[in-house]
């Protein structure tokens, strides 16, 4: 019996000596300020040390393991050492490294994707609809840039446009835009991003990208566009402010263009209700127009969003505003015209809303006022007359009304 016990003890000791050969172990060697993790010999397997904490920033890279795997070799300031299980240390570090690497890869891929979408907006001769057709044909904006000129021409592009894309035209400008946006803490939302507004995707020519400041989730909320003249009457300003406030209290997002007059009255009405509002610019996001509305834009961005499809640095040119108007109506379930003259840009927004299958509402005005021509004419043409907030909400689908109204009011409207 005694001999058996001795034999078992010898066998156990022998296995303990061989253990490091089956489970690779590591020791920490401090050299100057560097910490290197290397394979140890079986004779040094009794005590293992691993980095527990680091007081400074460390740089890590992969290096071969003695077992044929990979490990992290880190450099940095001196660190404290602690005894831990070497296998657990290796597993933890591998997991941390993998998570960090995947995060960097995802961010890199996302940035690269944004670059391609921005690049398409900078190609001369390629319109919005043409760019969407190319992305649909090739599967992604990156694939469009990877396609040969002949394949691009087969999609109907002019030869010089196809050659420009295949030679990576627009990407340098796109990178500069991304750098400027990052510096200003603006977000860039591409058409294929999850943050892109679902309603806006439904229009015939949705913007390829949106520059945004504020909460981009606001863009996907139930929204109503409100627009009108830059030179309103006291009546028009008062009605616009009150109506926007009342609708924002019912959790509708108020969308307008940050212009003087009716637009600013609507934004301020929504802010007074502590609701959300979105300003859509006809200039670059960094070029607020009019200048006196910079403070208003900042207030809007605190709870809602200020957006533009135009590159940073773009001036508020007249041709930009009809383009901007189709985004205003495209973001919303409907459009309310408060005051607008016969040739007002607000009537362009109303026409675009009809083309986009949106509801069109109008606030009646004084028949002797030139500023009332637009809404009064729309009402005669079949637009819904609005004199209080419920006139708007009752036109929305029941699935929307139930989210905007208290249960009792929703059932009454149901």
N, C-alpha and C positions, 0 to 999 in steps of 0.2 A: 504494500500500500504506500509505504514511504517512497519507494522507488518510482511508483506511478506518479505521485505528487511532484517529485523532482523533475520527472520527464515533462509533465504538463507545464511546470514553471519555466523550464528551458524553452519549450515551444512558444509560450506566450512572449517571453523576452525576444525570441528570434523574430516573431511576427511584428512586434513593436519596432524593432530595428528596420524591418523591411517596409513598414507602413509608408514612409515618404516616397518610396519608389512607385507606389500605386496612387498616391494623392500628392501631386506636386506641391511643394512648399516654397515659401518666399521669405526673404529677410530684407529689412530696410537698411541701406547703407547711406550714411550722411557724408556728403563730400562738398565742402564749401557751403553753399546754400542749396545744393541740389539733393534730391532724394531719388535714388534709383531702386527699382524693384527687380531682383534677379533671382535665378534658380539657386537653391541651396543644395548642398550635398546631404546624404542621409545622416551623416554624423552631426549635422547642425540642425536637425529637425526637432529638437526638444522644445525650444522656445521660439515662437514666431512673433514678429512685430509688424504692425501695419499702421498706416497713417490714420489717426482718428480725427484730428482737427488741423486746420491750417490757418494761420493768422494773416496770410497775405494771398495774393492772386497767384495761381499756379497754371502752368501750361502743360497740357498732356498730349501725348501722341501714342500710337500703337507700336508695340514691339513684340518680337516672337516670344512665345512661352517655350520652356524646355519640353513641355508635353505636346508641342505642335500647334497649340492654339494661339490666341493673341492676348496681349496685356497692355495696360497703360503704363507708360514711363512718364513721370511728372517732374517738372522743374519749377523751382520757386524758392521763397524764403524758407529758413529752417522751420520745422514743424515738430509738434509733440508726437511721441510714439506711444502706442498702447498695445497690449497683448490681446489679440483676437484670433479666432479660427481662420487660418489662411484661406480655406475653401470658401467660407462665407464672405471674406473680404473680396476675393476674386469675383464671386457671383454678383455682389453688390456693385462693384465697380464696373463690371461688364454691363449690367442693367442700366446704371446711370449713364455710362458712355453711349449705349444704344439709344436711350431716350433723347439725350442731347443731340446725337448725330441725326436721328430721325426728325427732330424739331428743326435743326438747321437745314436739312434737306427739304422739308416741307416749305419752310420760309423761302429758301432759295428758288424752289420750283414756282412758288406763288409770285415772287418778284419777277422771275423770268417771264411768266405768263402775262403779268401786267405790262411788262416791257413790250411784248409782241402786240397786245391790244392797243397800247398807246402808239406803237409804231404804225399801225394801220391807219390811225387818224392823221398821220403826218405824211402820207403818201399822196403826192399831187396827182389828181385825176382819178382817185379812187373815192367814190362816195360812200355814204353810210350803208346804203342798200347793197352796193357792190361788195363791200367788206363782209357784210353778213352772209351773202351768197358764197363767198370764198370760204369762210369759216365752216359753213354748213357742208360745203363740198369736200373740204380736206379734213374736217374733224376738229381742228383747233387753230387758234391764231398762230401758234408756233409752227404747225404743219404747213400753213400758208407760206410762211417765210422759208420753209425748207423745200418747197416745191420748185421744180425747174420752170424757167420762163415759158417753155412750150406748153406745159400743163396748165399754167395760169392763162395763157392765151386761149387755150381750148375752152375756157370758161367764159369767153367773150371779152376779156380785157384787151385794151389797146396794147400794141407791142411795147411801147415805151413804159407803160405802167407795169406790165408784167416783168420787164427787165429790171425796173427799179425795185420791185419787191424782191426778186431773186437775188439782187445785189445788196439786200438788207437796208434799203432806203427807209429812213424814218426812225431807225433804232437808236441812233446816237442822240437825236432830239428827245426820244422817249426816255432815255437814261437821264438826261439833264432835267426833264420834267419830274421824274421820280425823285431825284436828289433835292430839287427845290420843294417838292411836296413834303418830303420827309423832314426837311429843315423847318418848314412852317407848320408841321404836325397836321397836315391835311391827309385825308384818306382818298385812295383811288379805287373805285368800285367798277369792275369790268362787267360786261354783259353776262358772262357765265358765272359770276360770283353769287354765292348764296345771299349776299346782302343786296343784290340788285332788285329794285322794286318789281313785284310780279305784275302789277297793272301796266307798268311802263313797257314791259316785254310784249304786251299785246298789240301795241301800235305798229303801224307799217314800217316805220323807220326809227326804232329805238336807238338812243345814243350808244356808241360802242363803250364809252367809259363815262363815269361821273366823278368829278372831283368833289369832295365833301368835307365840310367842317361841322362837327357836332355829332349827334347820335344818328347813325345811318339806319338804325332800326325804325326810326320815325318814318322813313320813306315807304315802309311796307304796311303802315297803318291805314285804317279807313280814312280817306281824305276827301276834302272838298276844295276845289279851286275857286277863288274869289278875285275878280279883276275889275278894273274900271279906269276911268279917266285920270290923268295926272292933274287936272284942274277941276276938282269936284266942287259942288255947292256945299254949303253948310249941311243941308239936308242929306246929301249923298255921303259925306264923311261920317255923319252921325249914324245913319242906317248901316253903313258898312261896318263900323266899329261895333255897334250893338249886335248885329247879326253874327259876326265872327265870334264875338264873346259868347253868345248864347250857344252856338254850335260847338265851340271848343269846350264848353262846360259839359256837353254831351259826348265828349271824347273823340270828336272828329278832328283830324289834323287839317289845319287851314293852310292851303298852298297858294302862294302869290309870288309877285315878281320883284318885290323890294323897291318898286318905283315910288315916286311922289304921289300924293293923292290917295286914291282908293286903296291901292296896294298896301301902303304903309298903315292906313287906318285898319285894315283887316289884320295885319300882323300884330299891331298893338292891341286890338281887341282880344285876340287869342292869348297874348301874353298876360293881359289883365285877368283873364279867367284862369291863369296858371295852366293853360293848355299847351299844346304843341303846334308849332307852325313851321313851314318849310319855305325858304326863299330861293327861287330859281333865278340865277343871274344870266344876263346876256353879255357877260364879260368874263374874264378869268376870275377865279375865286379870290385872287389877291388884288383885284381891281374893283373895289366896291363902288357901285354907281347907283344913285348919286352919292357924292362923298359925304354929305351930311348924314347919311344913313349907316355910317360905319358902326356907331354905337348900337343902333338897332340891330344890325347884323350880328354883333357880338351877343346881344341878349337872345336873339333867336337861336344861335348855336348852343347856348347853355342848356336848353331843354329840347330843342328841335334840331334843325339842320339847315345849313346854307350850302347850295350845290350849284355846279356848273358843268356843262359838257365841254366848255371851251378851255384850251390850254392856258396854263398860268401865264400872266402877262398880256392876255388878250384885251384890247380896248373895247369899250361898249359901242361898237359900230352899228349903224341902223339896220344893216342886213342880218345882224345876229338875233334881233328880237323876235321876228317871226319863227325862227328856229327854236328859240327859247320857249315861245308860247306853246308849241306842240308838246313840250315836256311838261309844262304846267298842267295842261289838260290831260296829258297821258298819265300823270301820277294820281289822278283823282277819279272818284265815282261820278262826279258831275261838276259843272261850272256855273257859278252865279255871276251875272253881269249887273253891276250896280248902276253906274252912270257911264255912258260912252257916246261920243259924237258919231256922226254918220260914217266917218272914215277912220274910226278909232282902231288901234291894234287889238283892243279887247274883242271886237267883233271877229277878228281873225281867229282869236282863241275860241270863240263860240263856234265858228265854222269847223275848226279842227276837232273840237269836242264831238260835234255831230258825226264827222268822218270816223272818229274813234269809237262810235257807238256809246258815247257818254250822255248823261242827262244834261240838259241846258235849262237854267233857271234865269229869271230876270226880275229885278226890282222895279216896279213902275215909277215913273217920274212925272214932273210937271210938263204938260204937253206944250207949253210955251218955251221950254228950255231946250237949247241945242244939245246939251249934255244928256238929255233924256231920250233923244231920238233912238239911240241904239237899243236900250232895253224895251222901250215901248214897241219898236218895230219887231223885235224878237218875240214879244208876247203875241202880237198879231199873227206871227208866223207859226205859233204853236208852242213857244217856250212856256214853261210853268211859271206862273206869277207867284212871287214870293213877297210876303210882308211880315212873316215871322218864321222862326226856326223850324217849326214842325212841318211847314210846307216843303221843306227840303227833305227831311228825314223820311217822311211818309212815302216818298217816291223810291226809296231804296228797297232792295230785297228784304224779306222777313229775316233772313239769316244775318243781315247786317243790322237791321233795326233792333233786334233782340240784344245785340252787344252794345248799342248806343243808349238805349232807353231803360229806365227802371222797369221791372217786371209788369207793374200795373199799366204803365203807359204803353209798353210793347204789346200787351194783350189787347188794349183798346185799338191800336193801330193794325193789329193782326188780321 
